[in-house]
Amino acid sequence: MKAERLIYLPLGGAGEVGMNAYVYGYGPKGKERLILVDLGVTFPDMDGTPGVDLILPDITWLEERRDRLEAIFITHAHEDHVSALSHLWQRLKAPIYARDFTARIATKKMIEAGQSADPVRTVAPMPEVIEAGPFSVQFVPVSHSLPEASALLIDTPAGRVVHTGDFKLDTAPGVGAPFDEALFASLGADGVKALVCDSTNVFSLHPGRSESSLPDAIADLVRAAPGMVVATTFASNVARLRTLAFAARDAGRSVCLLGRAMHNMVRTATEAKLLQDFPATITPEEAADLPRASVMLIVTGSQGERRAASAQLARGTYMGLTLKEGDTFLFSSMTIPGNEREVLRVVNALSEKGVDVVDNSAGLYHVSGHANRPDLERMHALLKPQILVPMHGEHRHLRRHAKLAAENGIASAVAPNGTMLDLTGDAPVIVDQVQNGRLYLDGSAVYGAMDGVVRERMRMALNGLVLVTLIIDEDGAPMGDAWADAQGLARQGRSRRALNEVIEEELAEELDRANRKLLDNDDKLIEVLKRRVRACCVDEIGKKPEVTVVISRLSDN
Amino acid sequence: MKAERLIYLPLGGAGEVGMNAYVYGYGPKGKERLILVDLGVTFPDMDGTPGVDLILPDITWLEERRDRLEAIFITHAHEDHVSALSHLWQRLKAPIYARDFTARIATKKMIEAGQSADPVRTVAPMPEVIEAGPFSVQFVPVSHSLPEASALLIDTPAGRVVHTGDFKLDTAPGVGAPFDEALFASLGADGVKALVCDSTNVFSLHPGRSESSLPDAIADLVRAAPGMVVATTFASNVARLRTLAFAARDAGRSVCLLGRAMHNMVRTATEAKLLQDFPATITPEEAADLPRASVMLIVTGSQGERRAASAQLARGTYMGLTLKEGDTFLFSSMTIPGNEREVLRVVNALSEKGVDVVDNSAGLYHVSGHANRPDLERMHALLKPQILVPMHGEHRHLRRHAKLAAENGIASAVAPNGTMLDLTGDAPVIVDQVQNGRLYLDGSAVYGAMDGVVRERMRMALNGLVLVTLIIDEDGAPMGDAWADAQGLARQGRSRRALNEVIEEELAEELDRANRKLLDNDDKLIEVLKRRVRACCVDEIGKKPEVTVVISRLSDN
């Protein structure tokens, strides 16, 4: 008889901040019944993924075992937890469970992508229990930076797992339920086999601050501002939107929302009855007609995204609104590492307009949604797990979090994406490494990160491209000269003549001395011409371009 | 009679941190005699300048007036102040003045680029005076993060200008002269017309810390480390290299330098007699043979540069050395905004190897080389200038620095690159906007940022490329089918067939119905085929690629 086991397998989110996708399984080895927690995206950048629209986890392993997949649970509505559903659900086809606000967002995303939203099932927080094969799952409210974030209480025959999702310890989060220490202590009292825990802020040494520490400072800033006030934050941070809007109202300003995500989130939160006291908003046209000191804009684009409202306002007029000297722009946000250039581009463009930019450098206008190191230790202490598995973090976060657990006498393991852990025993054991990686959504196509498509793009971007076409006539002789076209290369180089022309001359020379054997062999001829183009470019412009040679043989036609 | 005037014109460095190039002029309008202060580079990135090697200031304005250029002064040896000399000096051909260490670096760079180093003239700090037309210039030692940084004392018939270069107020900088408050006070006592001042750290509110605050903490860290210690910092920070090497020596470790820049800087500093007490170093082979606890590596790559020693050690074995569990890696540096992704890539790769990474997040292991806001105010107070011109900063820094001056009753103006200021009167007056911008060094070619080369690269990277070739025979009819090759595009899309084939089929269809008039008109035919390829790609993969169509007419040959 084969022993049954409890396994954990991250396919995304462990070794990165983004595209969360965690598999749990219970059953005999190779026959475990499975559940998936979260299915999110990560965002591309020009640096490594030019032209890509979204990055999704490679769920091939799970797809191949979808007959064993009982359910998908979504902890909360952030993009890195929910947004791959609409692109990958067809490959999994399991029911999706989420709380009301999250389910509304998931439903919208499914419908926008032309999918049926039928698989999305709205569930209440604990004590409602979802039975999924050997798993009994409950949603436990936690505080985070958007409404209705949840930890998952996953009871299995091998014991209880608490999967925190993203969380912080906030007893006054503004919107939604405060963090309930007593509840978590009671979950711990029943015995926790494994705590699978958010690691994002493990390097932040001070206890996290509450959302409720912000309203006074924000209200003071808005009240003192002479001109128009613009504030940006993540649209999903509904508590923050409320704080910003209240600060506007208290300073006698009307609120105008800019940006699609901002409208969507406020609408969804209102429909979910989470924002019933939100002030009435005005249109951009109405805002433009009011005195500047009577307006506050709440806008998308806290990360400097080029097409978001912030960047557009920084560059010029957006929706009829133009910023100017005496206006104040508040980043009620933090810059995600890697987005600094984009954010600073917006800040400097605002500076050129004479707009005063205020950010969170003094710690007054933003708080993180993740538990800091002391808060993580508090969570460990409340739940007293036998095993701690760090998740939701880069490798350095996971490693530090595992070390923290070890320091406190809790068995732990660093398990990056693709690492299967057996949690059945007293300590986690690595039992497998499975296929994992990234898929790129690019337009409407989805392909693998290692398929070479993006590598081709990067090469063209780094090296430029020379295109050569040549016709070989029925007698096997070149018909006229080869024709060359350079793209993304200096127009002229050392000889001060057009690069294309220099290349064509050298190719003519090369063809002149080509013998019959070479001319008859496409592969060899292409190789010789490529080499000549590269040598010519090195000589002229000190650079080896990508080269594509197309040979057309009239005899072939 | 035309009045003479004193002008200031930044061609680089004002509105950015990088490629410093500041012009001063004195004389009748349009006939001013000119000097140039600094000629530096800035660094490209995949985001905006893929494939570019270096970014240089566009000095066209100065080149067109080089008959009026008396001299070039280099304040210090950082890349953003000296490294464009070897690429642009031929366009200017004026003598280059610098202090010994800087002149040595400039000389090496000129020779490496195949230029004569004859124009480089080594000068002593004040009281040596360089007469350059109407300008009398002296090098005034300041503290910074490399040896022999200098402010320039520029006396003109219109009064005295102090151009700070990069500086901090450090009375114990480790290597080189301490900041001399009394000297600056005496310069101020003689009356300063204009202070042209470093703005980099205007947003740092606490007084700057001394280089001498670091050795104890670094020594403690190195002493306590169990395995190999690796430390990275800017190679030019000679004082820091000395501190790191002393910490190694005091902990009984031998020092091994890795990275070309590291060797170059230590050699140059030694030749300049600035590092005579530096411990003897060992080779990588010797380091590999010693117990790990007896070795400290000092390596290049504090910004995560892919080809530097840090990144190579993080990825695998470099020069026979491999890091492992129990080793310590110290970033004795700060991450320049925009380099976060690269640095974190190195940190996470080190984490995967089990290496403990220590950085400056607790403020123990690095100090900035620039004056913080209170230090800037101290400099203002010492020199009591009539006019303050903020330089060396992004627009937000310049604006904040100008505001700081205004708060202290000093006339000021924000003058980004290309803005000519007349400093003759009591307050600065903007008198011209001149051509300015960026040049890209790409291989051996130099071209303008706006020439479209990089735009072509970005488009290929973002959109992918389809190449179409078609032969039209002597009778004006298509000879066989058009041939399509897609690069940087999904291999297949909606129809689950090879994208190239689908495109070729659609082109065949298009050519079938093309009439004679269309087939005779290259421009129109190309346009029609491009449109068809784009439509096909939108349909198949949801993306509009770049398209190049090459039509070969047999009749033409």
Interface residues (C-beta under 8 A of the other chain):
Chain A: G15 D45 M46 D47 G48 P50 G51 F203 P337 G338 E340 R341 L344 V347 N348 S351 E352 G354 V357 S361 E394 H395 R396 R399 P416 D442 G443 S444 A445 V446 Y447 D451 V453 V454 E456 R457 M458 M460 A461 L462 N463 G464 L465 L467 T469 I471 M479 G480 W483 D485 Q487 G488 L489 A490 R491 Q492 G493 R494 C537 V538 E540 I541 G542 K543 T548 V550 S552 L554 D556 N557
Chain B: G15 D45 M46 D47 G48 P50 G51 F203 P337 G338 E340 R341 L344 V347 N348 S351 E352 G354 V357 S361 E394 H395 R396 R399 P416 D442 G443 S444 A445 V446 Y447 D451 V453 V454 E456 R457 M458 M460 A461 L462 N463 G464 L465 L467 T469 I471 M479 G480 W483 D485 Q487 G488 L489 A490 R491 Q492 G493 R494 C537 V538 E540 I541 G542 K543 T548 V550 S552 L554 D556 N557
